Amino acid sequence: MATTLDAKTVQTATLPIIDVSGLSSHHAGDRAAVGKTLRASCLDKGFFYCSGHGVPQGLMDAAFEEARGFFDQTLEEKMRVEKSVSKCNRGYEVLGGQTLEAGAPPDRKEGYYIGLELDESDPRVVAGRFNRGPNVWPEGRVGFRPAMKAYFAALQDLGERLMQGMALSLDLPEDHFKPFCKDPMATLRLLHYPPQRPDASQGEKGAGAHTDFGGLTILMQDDVGGLQVYDNENQSWIHANPVPGAFVVNLGDMIARWTNDTYRSTLHRVVNASGRERYSIPFFYVGNPDYVVSCIETCVEPGGSPKYPPITVEEHLQSMYKKTYVA
């Protein structure tokens, strides 16, 4: 009997695999070709597998190894770096600390937040800017900090290259989003999903159905599976199964807003029905907090008006955070 947590198994081609290596080419035609391929995906579900990204497999493996090691610790050890010790939303988030789907039980996951490392004397920290400050690092795990900092830097570079591709996909100059990429906010989030419980509360999931807040999400998932994407055309959920060596990239609400809903920010969720522990590491590329997101003119029909007023990246992100965290 079908349940509300069921999803269809479909061909991987439903979410295209896009080789983005052409964005690093010296030939404008190679870069433009990637932009054209990205456009088709962004107009459809706003989800795609990203290959040819240039992030070394060793960095990816090290990040996963350290994430698993951290979550394998006792709750007492993890609570030493719980988010309450941070002024900027860094550190450990307890199981059930977030509710992404309105009206559903808290998400069945635990996490760990890492951002751009800024010391207390940095002007942005002194000014109390949102999500700006030092990270919280677990003691006794000597490989954790260097692995995460190296992976964060690699994904920040990839985020900037993908924004170059986004500009090309919109027939804009490829440096159009360069101001957005200057001094960007970004968050690396380590996630652990215990197996779905047989006696789970009605509607309980690893992560409730949601769209992402910001610009681009670059997700590394293990081989367990569980990510499901909503297919608006068929009004059903589909599996976004892991593809070895590839990231899953999806557009956030800010990109949809920016393009006047020309590009899609699509509902997705996690249901870990594997019976195994699931780990994933999303990287949220959010952009410069002072950048004003105003509707791209070419995304408005002649004689039409933008659906959304201008908003800064920081204002948008703050409003989203308020909606998803329990008191």
DRENRO-977672 format. One record per residue (C-alpha): residue in three letters; x, y, z. Coordinates in steps of 0.1 Angstrom, whole numbers, plus 5000, padded with zeros to 4 digits. Each point is the difference from the previous one (the first is absolute). Layout:
REM DRENRO-977672
ALAXYZ;...
This chain:
REM DRENRO-977672
MET500050005000;ALA501450344991;THR500750255027;THR500750385001;LEU503749925002;ASP500249794969;ALA501950124970;LYS500549874964;THR503349854988;VAL500750174967;GLN502850024975;THR502950225012;ALA499550214968;THR496950155017;LEU502650205019;PRO502650084974;ILE503749945005;ILE501850324990;ASP503750014994;VAL501050355011;SER503749974991;GLY499450234971;LEU499650295024;SER503849985006;SER500850004962;HIS501850294983;HIS497649974971;ALA496850205003;GLY498149754980;ASP500749735026;ARG498850225028;ALA496950104981;ALA499149644993;VAL499949935037;GLY497850305005;LYS497549874974;THR499949665017;LEU499550165034;ARG497150214987;ALA497949694990;SER500449855035;CYS499350335018;LEU496750054980;ASP498949645009;LYS500749895036;GLY502950225009;PHE501949675010;PHE502949834982;TYR502949785006;CYS503350194997;SER503049814986;GLY503350144987;HIS500150235030;GLY503749965008;VAL499649945037;PRO502549725009;GLN498549685011;GLY502549995029;LEU498550325014;MET496549864997;ASP500949675017;ALA501850185028;ALA497050225007;PHE497749705002;GLU502449815023;GLU500350295024;ALA496250055000;ARG499349645008;GLY502650015028;PHE498550305016;PHE496549865000;ASP501249675014;GLN500950175032;THR497950005031;LEU497350275004;GLU502050145029;GLU503050054978;LYS498050164972;MET498250235024;ARG503350165009;VAL499850184966;GLU496250054999;LYS498850314981;SER499250185032;VAL503750065006;SER500250194968;LYS498850364992;CYS499749934963;ASN498249674996;ARG503049774999;GLY500549655015;TYR497949715009;GLU496249984994;VAL498149745020;LEU497749734985;GLY496750174994;GLY501450365002;GLN498450114967;THR496549964985;LEU500250074963;GLU496449894991;ALA497350215017;GLY497649785020;ALA502349705000;PRO502049855029;PRO503650135004;ASP502549874975;ARG501649675009;LYS503650124995;GLU502950155019;GLY502450254985;TYR503150215003;TYR500450354986;ILE503350154986;GLY500350344984;LEU502750234988;GLU502650035027;LEU500250365014;ASP501650095033;GLU498450225026;SER501950314989;ASP498749994964;PRO497850314994;ARG497149794988;VAL500149815033;VAL500350315021;ALA497050154982;GLY498049695009;ARG499249904964;PHE497749704995;ASN501949665000;ARG503450175001;GLY502649885025;PRO502449725010;ASN499249644996;VAL499649755029;TRP502449714996;PRO499849675019;GLU503049935023;GLY501949674996;ARG499249964963;VAL503250124984;GLY499049934964;PHE496550175002;ARG501050364997;PRO502549974971;ALA497749774980;MET497050235003;LYS501950324993;ALA501649844968;TYR496649874989;PHE498350335007;ALA502550194979;ALA499649764971;LEU496250035001;GLN500250385002;ASP502050004968;LEU497549764984;GLY497150225011;GLU501650304983;ARG500549814967;LEU496549875000;MET498750365004;GLN502150084969;GLY498149734983;MET496750135013;ALA500750344984;LEU500749834967;SER496849805003;LEU498150335002;ASP501850154970;LEU501750255024;PRO503750094999;GLU501849725018;ASP501350245027;HIS496550135007;PHE499949835034;LYS503550105010;PRO498850265026;PHE497749745015;CYS503049765004;LYS502250265017;ASP500449935038;PRO497249734998;MET498249845029;ALA500149624997;THR499249725024;LEU501449645000;ARG497649785019;LEU500849645011;LEU496949795004;HIS499249665015;TYR496749824994;PRO499249705021;PRO497849744983;GLN496350074997;ARG498349865031;PRO497349734995;ASP497950185027;ALA500750354987;SER497550275006;GLN497650084972;GLY501950214974;GLU503449955017;LYS502950014975;GLY503850055000;ALA499450354986;GLY496550134993;ALA499050124966;HIS501650344994;THR501750234975;ASP503450145008;PHE500550355012;GLY502750164980;GLY501949984967;LEU501649664992;THR500149685020;ILE502849774992;LEU499349665016;MET502349715006;GLN498149695010;ASP501249655010;ASP498949684983;VAL496949955022;GLY497550214980;GLY496950165015;LEU499950344982;GLN496750054982;VAL499050284976;TYR496550104992;ASP499049964964;ASN497450274994;GLU499149874966;ASN499049665013;GLN499050125035;SER502249735016;TRP503349965018;ILE503149854982;HIS503249865014;ALA503250204994;ASN502349705005;PRO503750065006;VAL502350024969;PRO503649915009;GLY502350314999;ALA497250244991;PHE498350265021;VAL496350085000;VAL499550374994;ASN496750185005;LEU498850364998;GLY498750175031;ASP497150245005;MET502250304995;ILE500949894964;ALA496349954993;ARG499250345014;TRP502850164981;THR498849854967;ASN496350095006;ASP499349635004;THR501449924965;TYR502449765017;ARG498849745025;SER500649955037;THR498449665004;LEU498749815030;HIS502249725013;ARG500249785031;VAL501949715016;VAL498549675009;ASN502649765012;ALA498249674996;SER503349814994;GLY500349865035;ARG503650155000;GLU501550325013;ARG500050274974;TYR502450294997;SER500050304977;ILE501950334998;PRO498250294983;PHE501950324993;PHE497750304998;TYR501550284978;VAL498050315010;GLY502050294987;ASN500950355012;PRO497750105029;ASP499850364989;TYR499249924964;VAL496550114990;VAL498149744981;SER497850174975;CYS498149824973;ILE502149954968;GLU498450214974;THR500149744972;CYS498049775023;VAL497050234999;GLU497649984971;PRO499750324979;GLY497550225017;GLY500149795031;SER501250075035;PRO502349825025;LYS498249785024;TYR502350085029;PRO501550325014;PRO503750045004;ILE501649855031;THR503549955012;VAL501549655003;GLU500350045038;GLU496450115004;HIS498749714979;LEU502149755019;GLN498950135034;SER496349984991;MET500549644989;TYR501849895032;LYS497250135021;LYS497549774983;THR501849675005;TYR501449995035;VAL498249885031;ALA500050235031;
